[in-house]
Structure formats: C-alpha cells, structure tokens
Amino acid sequence: MGATQGSVRWGIERRLEFIEFRLFWEGHVNRGDLMAAFGISINQASTDLNRYLGMAPGNMVYDKSARTYVRGDCFEPLFLKPDPASYLSQLRSISDGIVTQEETWIGQLPPFDTVPSPVRGIDAHTLRRVIEAIRTRQALEVEYQSLSNPAPRWRWIAPHAIAFDGFRWHARAYCFTDDCFKDFLLARILGIRDSRPSDADPSQDADWHTYVTLEIGPHPGLSDAQKKVVALDYGMRDGKASVTVRKALLYYTLKRLGLDTDPFTRTPADQQIVLLNREVTGMKRTTSTNKPPIRND
C-alpha cells in the first residue's frame, strides 16, 4: 500500500489507526469522528484523512450523499490488527462503568448487555500499599479475614505479584505465619498497620513460576455436529486446544472452566468440554471422588 507504520509519527499513526478502526468495525469515518476523538482541528482531520487515502487508496471511498468515507471493497488494514477480544473488552468496560463510550474508539454501540458481577470491595489505599510493597520489596502487616478462621488475624506477608482469577483479584505473597507462598484476596485485607524490608525471595515461589498446559477437548458424549461447534467455540484444532496457566492459578482456572470435578457428573450439553490430560493436575481421569488442587486463602 506504499507506506509502513514506521513512516509516520506516533500521534499521527494513532489517528490513522483510529480511521481503520472505524472503517473495519463500523464501515465509515469522517472528520468529525477524528475531531471528537483526538480534539484536533478540522484542517488536521482533513489532512489525516487525505494522508490515509494516499497511503491506502483502496481502503475507503467518499460517499457524497452521506458525507462520509466508507469502507472500500478491497479494505486491508495497514495500521490496525482487528482484535475481537479488544473490541468486546471495550463493551464490557463500558458496561462495568470502567470507561465511558467517549473514552473508547467505538462510535456506535451495538445493543448489548453483560452478566453482572458483584462489586468487589477493594480499598484503593490497600491496593496502593500492596503495589508499593511489590515494587519496593516490602513486607506488610495485614489484618486478613480467611474463611479458615472465624475472626480476622494479623499476619506479615510479602507480596510479589497480583493476579485475577476471572472474578476476584489476589495478592500473591509469602506468608511469614504459614511459612509458604500463597494468595490472599485483596478484598479480605481489612487493614495494614506496618511495613518492613522483606528478605523473601519471589523467585522461590515455585508455583508462581511453574506453568501447566491444560489440553481441553469436546465432551465425548456430544454428537459429532455438537463437537464441531464446541471446537469452533473454543478455537480447537484437531479436536483440542491448549490453555497454559501458572500452577498458582490452576485451581481457579479449573473451577472457571468447570473442570475441577469429574466431567461425567454433568450432562454433555452442560459440561461441553473435558480435560484431556488430567494427569498434569494430579487428578485421576474419570473418578467422581477426585478432588481439585488445593487453593490458598
């Protein structure tokens, strides 16, 4: 198409990427879109559109009746790598109130909704202290409410990472009380009253630094047609897909995918996928009394 990404400055490149975003996802773009998204003048917006036409002349054509540029029949992105996950994550962020539509590149929202999740009560000051402790290698004395104890307890922990299990955020930390690395729900840290330099070595957290690859496939009880659609849904090739996860997050991954129990205790239509290499989790293959890996606090 005559030009590469490296031939223009970053700010201009972002606006050219925006043009492609609108063309790809919504089929049209005009000067007003650029002006609203980047706060630029009408002359600058016109310049950007003309620059893009010069670099990718077949990607958009001007529709005089609609007074806008529309996606060309031979459209091929030059600056944008279309990413469904990124687009859908923007919709989810809007739904969750994390961002407004104006803070995204989406001009016209499709009708959509998401399954609501309970708001997790993470205190901003607690999160800041945990992040600072990670950055400066500090240990924190925290008041933590574990479900294994009826009342909260004060303990020293040395956080070295944070992790999201699909629903909740955890601090991965060395626990001086239990003398091991484990994870602590940020919402269950009720207070922090002291800090000190930590000599806990994050590199010794074997479960955090060890990865396990899970191989999933369609439930064998499904029909061939159902197996094909499940394989398509999960991006499987040759009847399986791989999911690589830290061993420290294995419990949550199995639970989220419904793989923490024997798949044959549920109907194939409900379960849909099975774990093909259960041995990597320490679970036997098809025994209903199998127990999942032990989770932390």
C-alpha positions as CSV (number, residue, x, y, z in Angstrom):
1,M,0.0,0.0,0.0
2,G,3.0,2.2,-0.3
3,A,3.8,3.1,3.3
4,T,4.6,1.5,6.5
5,Q,3.8,2.2,10.2
6,G,7.3,3.4,10.8
7,S,7.0,6.2,8.2
8,V,4.8,8.5,10.3
9,R,5.0,9.9,13.8
10,W,3.2,8.1,16.7
11,G,0.5,10.6,17.2
12,I,-0.4,10.6,13.5
13,E,-0.2,6.8,13.4
14,R,-2.7,6.6,16.2
15,R,-5.2,8.7,14.3
16,L,-4.6,6.6,11.2
17,E,-5.2,3.5,13.3
18,F,-8.4,5.1,14.5
19,I,-9.6,5.7,10.9
20,E,-9.1,1.9,10.3
21,F,-10.8,1.0,13.5
22,R,-13.9,2.9,12.5
23,L,-13.8,1.6,8.9
24,F,-13.3,-2.0,10.0
25,W,-15.9,-2.1,12.8
26,E,-18.4,0.5,11.7
27,G,-17.9,0.8,7.9
28,H,-17.4,4.6,7.9
29,V,-15.4,7.6,9.3
30,N,-15.4,11.3,8.8
31,R,-13.6,14.5,10.0
32,G,-16.0,14.9,13.0
33,D,-15.1,11.5,14.3
34,L,-11.4,12.4,14.4
35,M,-12.1,15.8,15.9
36,A,-14.2,14.3,18.7
37,A,-11.8,11.5,19.5
38,F,-8.5,13.5,19.4
39,G,-9.5,17.1,19.9
40,I,-7.9,18.2,16.6
41,S,-8.9,20.9,14.2
42,I,-11.0,20.4,11.1
43,N,-7.9,21.1,9.0
44,Q,-5.9,18.5,10.8
45,A,-8.7,15.9,10.5
46,S,-8.9,16.6,6.7
47,T,-5.1,16.2,6.5
48,D,-5.2,12.9,8.3
49,L,-7.9,11.5,6.0
50,N,-6.1,12.7,2.9
51,R,-2.9,11.2,4.3
52,Y,-4.6,7.9,4.8
53,L,-6.1,8.0,1.3
54,G,-2.6,8.4,-0.1
55,M,-1.2,5.5,1.9
56,A,-4.2,3.1,1.4
57,P,-6.2,4.4,-1.6
58,G,-8.4,1.3,-1.9
59,N,-9.4,1.1,1.8
60,M,-12.0,3.9,1.8
61,V,-14.1,5.9,-0.7
62,Y,-16.0,9.1,-0.2
63,D,-19.8,8.8,-0.1
64,K,-21.1,12.2,-1.2
65,S,-24.7,11.6,-0.2
66,A,-23.7,10.5,3.3
67,R,-20.8,13.0,3.5
68,T,-18.5,10.4,5.0
69,Y,-15.8,8.0,4.0
70,V,-17.0,4.4,3.7
71,R,-15.0,1.1,3.8
72,G,-13.7,0.1,0.4
73,D,-14.5,-3.3,-1.1
74,C,-10.8,-4.2,-1.0
75,F,-10.2,-3.0,2.5
76,E,-7.0,-4.4,4.1
77,P,-5.8,-2.9,7.4
78,L,-2.4,-1.2,7.3
79,F,-2.2,0.1,10.9
80,L,-4.8,-1.9,12.8
81,K,-4.8,-5.5,13.7
82,P,-8.5,-6.2,14.2
83,D,-8.9,-7.9,17.6
84,P,-12.4,-9.1,18.6
85,A,-11.2,-9.6,22.2
86,S,-10.2,-5.9,22.3
87,Y,-13.5,-4.7,20.9
88,L,-15.6,-6.8,23.2
89,S,-13.5,-5.8,26.2
90,Q,-14.3,-2.2,25.5
91,L,-18.0,-3.1,25.5
92,R,-17.5,-4.9,28.8
93,S,-15.6,-1.9,30.3
94,I,-18.4,0.4,29.3
95,S,-21.0,-1.9,30.8
96,D,-19.0,-2.2,34.1
97,G,-18.7,1.6,34.3
98,I,-14.9,1.5,34.0
99,V,-14.9,3.8,30.9
100,T,-17.4,5.8,29.1
101,Q,-18.1,5.3,25.4
102,E,-16.3,8.6,24.7
103,E,-13.1,7.1,26.1
104,T,-13.2,4.3,23.6
105,W,-13.0,4.3,19.8
106,I,-16.5,2.9,19.4
107,G,-18.7,5.4,17.7
108,Q,-22.0,3.5,17.5
109,L,-22.6,1.0,20.3
110,P,-24.5,-2.2,19.2
111,P,-27.3,-3.2,21.5
112,F,-25.6,-5.3,24.2
113,D,-25.6,-6.3,27.9
114,T,-23.3,-8.3,30.2
115,V,-23.9,-10.7,33.1
116,P,-23.4,-8.5,36.2
117,S,-20.8,-9.4,38.8
118,P,-20.9,-8.3,42.4
119,V,-18.7,-5.3,43.0
120,R,-15.6,-6.4,44.9
121,G,-14.8,-4.2,47.9
122,I,-11.1,-3.5,47.3
123,D,-9.9,-0.4,49.2
124,A,-7.8,1.9,47.0
125,H,-5.3,2.6,49.8
126,T,-4.9,-1.1,50.4
127,L,-4.2,-1.8,46.7
128,R,-1.7,1.1,46.6
129,R,0.2,-0.2,49.6
130,V,0.3,-3.7,48.1
131,I,1.6,-2.4,44.8
132,E,4.2,-0.3,46.6
133,A,5.3,-3.3,48.6
134,I,5.7,-5.3,45.4
135,R,7.8,-2.5,43.8
136,T,10.0,-1.9,46.9
137,R,10.3,-5.4,48.2
138,Q,8.5,-4.7,51.5
139,A,6.6,-6.9,53.8
140,L,3.2,-5.7,55.2
141,E,1.5,-6.5,58.4
142,V,-2.1,-7.0,57.3
143,E,-5.3,-7.8,59.1
144,Y,-6.7,-10.7,57.0
145,Q,-10.0,-12.5,57.1
146,S,-9.6,-16.0,56.0
147,L,-12.6,-18.4,55.7
148,S,-10.5,-21.0,57.5
149,N,-10.6,-18.8,60.7
150,P,-13.7,-17.4,62.4
151,A,-12.1,-14.0,63.1
152,P,-9.5,-11.9,61.2
153,R,-5.9,-12.2,62.1
154,W,-2.9,-10.0,61.9
155,R,0.0,-11.5,59.9
156,W,3.1,-10.5,57.9
157,I,3.1,-11.1,54.2
158,A,5.5,-10.1,51.4
159,P,3.5,-9.6,48.2
160,H,5.4,-10.0,44.9
161,A,2.5,-10.1,42.3
162,I,-1.2,-9.6,41.9
163,A,-3.4,-12.0,40.0
164,F,-7.0,-12.1,38.6
165,D,-8.9,-15.4,38.8
166,G,-11.7,-14.3,36.4
167,F,-13.8,-12.9,39.3
168,R,-11.5,-11.6,42.0
169,W,-8.1,-10.0,42.5
170,H,-5.5,-11.7,44.7
171,A,-2.1,-10.7,46.1
172,R,0.5,-13.4,45.6
173,A,2.7,-13.3,48.7
174,Y,5.0,-15.1,51.0
175,C,3.2,-15.6,54.3
176,F,5.5,-15.4,57.3
177,T,2.8,-17.1,59.5
178,D,2.4,-20.2,57.4
179,D,6.0,-20.1,56.0
180,C,4.9,-20.5,52.4
181,F,3.9,-18.6,49.3
182,K,0.1,-18.3,48.8
183,D,-2.5,-16.0,47.5
184,F,-4.6,-13.5,49.5
185,L,-7.9,-11.9,48.3
186,L,-7.3,-8.2,48.2
187,A,-10.9,-7.6,49.4
188,R,-10.2,-9.6,52.6
189,I,-7.3,-7.4,53.6
190,L,-9.1,-5.4,56.3
191,G,-6.2,-3.2,57.3
192,I,-2.5,-2.6,57.1
193,R,-0.6,-1.2,60.1
194,D,3.1,-1.7,59.5
195,S,5.7,-2.4,56.9
196,R,9.4,-3.5,56.8
197,P,12.0,-4.6,54.3
198,S,11.5,-8.2,53.2
199,D,14.1,-10.8,52.6
200,A,11.5,-13.2,51.0
201,D,12.7,-14.2,47.5
202,P,9.9,-14.2,44.9
203,S,12.0,-16.5,42.7
204,Q,11.4,-19.2,45.3
205,D,7.7,-19.2,44.6
206,A,7.8,-22.4,42.6
207,D,4.0,-22.5,41.9
208,W,4.0,-18.9,40.5
209,H,7.0,-19.6,38.2
210,T,5.8,-23.1,37.1
211,Y,3.4,-23.3,34.2
212,V,0.9,-26.1,33.4
213,T,-0.5,-26.6,30.0
214,L,-4.1,-28.0,30.0
215,E,-5.4,-29.7,26.9
216,I,-9.2,-29.5,26.5
217,G,-11.5,-31.2,24.0
218,P,-15.2,-31.6,23.4
219,H,-17.1,-33.8,25.8
220,P,-17.1,-37.3,24.3
221,G,-20.9,-37.6,25.0
222,L,-21.6,-34.9,22.4
223,S,-22.7,-35.7,18.8
224,D,-20.2,-35.1,16.0
225,A,-22.0,-32.0,15.0
226,Q,-22.0,-30.7,18.6
227,K,-18.3,-31.5,18.9
228,K,-17.6,-29.4,15.8
229,V,-19.4,-26.4,17.1
230,V,-17.7,-26.7,20.6
231,A,-14.3,-27.0,18.8
232,L,-15.1,-23.8,16.9
233,D,-16.3,-22.0,20.0
234,Y,-13.0,-22.8,21.9
235,G,-10.7,-22.3,18.9
236,M,-9.7,-26.0,18.9
237,R,-7.6,-27.6,16.3
238,D,-7.7,-31.4,15.7
239,G,-10.2,-31.7,18.5
240,K,-8.2,-30.0,21.2
241,A,-7.0,-26.6,22.5
242,S,-4.2,-25.7,24.9
243,V,-4.5,-23.4,27.9
244,T,-1.3,-22.5,29.7
245,V,-1.6,-21.3,33.3
246,R,0.6,-20.7,36.3
247,K,0.4,-23.6,38.7
248,A,-0.6,-21.0,41.4
249,L,-3.7,-20.2,39.4
250,L,-4.6,-23.8,38.4
251,Y,-7.3,-24.2,40.9
252,Y,-9.2,-21.1,39.7
253,T,-8.7,-22.0,36.0
254,L,-10.1,-25.5,36.5
255,K,-13.1,-24.1,38.5
256,R,-13.9,-21.4,36.0
257,L,-13.9,-23.9,33.1
258,G,-15.9,-26.4,35.1
259,L,-13.0,-28.9,35.0
260,D,-12.5,-29.2,38.8
261,T,-14.7,-32.2,39.1
262,D,-15.4,-35.4,37.1
263,P,-17.0,-34.1,33.8
264,F,-19.3,-37.2,33.6
265,T,-21.2,-36.0,36.7
266,R,-22.8,-33.4,34.4
267,T,-24.7,-33.8,31.1
268,P,-22.5,-33.3,28.0
269,A,-24.6,-30.3,27.0
270,D,-23.9,-28.6,30.3
271,Q,-20.2,-29.6,30.6
272,Q,-19.3,-29.3,26.8
273,I,-15.5,-29.6,27.4
274,V,-13.3,-32.1,29.2
275,L,-9.7,-32.1,30.3
276,L,-7.7,-34.5,28.1
277,N,-4.5,-34.5,30.2
278,R,-5.9,-34.7,33.8
279,E,-2.6,-36.1,35.0
280,V,-1.0,-32.7,34.9
281,T,-3.3,-31.5,37.6
282,G,-2.7,-34.5,39.9
283,M,-6.3,-35.6,39.3
284,K,-7.2,-39.1,38.1
285,R,-9.1,-39.4,34.9
286,T,-12.7,-40.3,35.5
287,T,-13.3,-40.9,39.2
288,S,-16.2,-38.9,40.7
289,T,-14.4,-38.7,44.1
290,N,-11.5,-36.7,42.6
291,K,-10.7,-33.6,44.4
292,P,-9.3,-30.4,42.8
293,P,-5.9,-29.0,43.6
294,I,-5.8,-27.2,47.0
295,R,-6.4,-23.5,46.8
296,N,-5.0,-20.9,49.1
297,D,-6.5,-18.3,51.4
